[in-house]
């Protein structure tokens, strides 16, 4: 198993450009999510999905869109990049169940710089 | 809402020293508690977890006990190694979705 994969690893954008960060997992996990990591802020949830066709907002969703057409893929779209979106982005996945205590598996991250 | 507070770093120790990283939380209900570790240039990986009061999670010599009375989940290791140098995140999940709420992270550097 490859686990959770993310592409690209690094990206530089100009203000106003759009792009899609890719995330895929091969563990058949229903739950997938996107976090951003900023210095001194920990990780903050952007969007999440509990299955194909179902997405919802996290705590910092503005400026980002997601869709979940398959179980495996959960792309994150930046509609019009801003310098405030400079960050490291992590995708994560986990099984779902009543206990809510499953481990989340993280991808290696995408380091995005917006100039 | 849910929140996690962990001790601010950076923490610098000599090899074989004792490690404690404090973590306290605020949550409704009965959350599950986690410690994740992030090695330089990598994503996060689960270090240990506890799902109910008085549970002790342990892995790779690290331990943490879920203390409901003090709402704490402190991470400890008796003898750290250089290879333990990383950022450690305390996190909780609970409520109606699978969202993880993270602390801000603690950078640990272990010197030989």
Interface residues (C-beta under 8 A of the other chain):
Chain A: X4 X31 X33 X40 X41 X42 X43 X44 X45 X48 X50 X56 X58 X90 X92 X94 X96 X99 X100 X101 X102 X103 X104 X106 X107 X108 X109
Chain B: X4 X32 X34 X36 X42 X43 X44 X45 X46 X49 X51 X89 X93 X94 X95 X97 X98 X99 X100 X102 X103 X104 X105
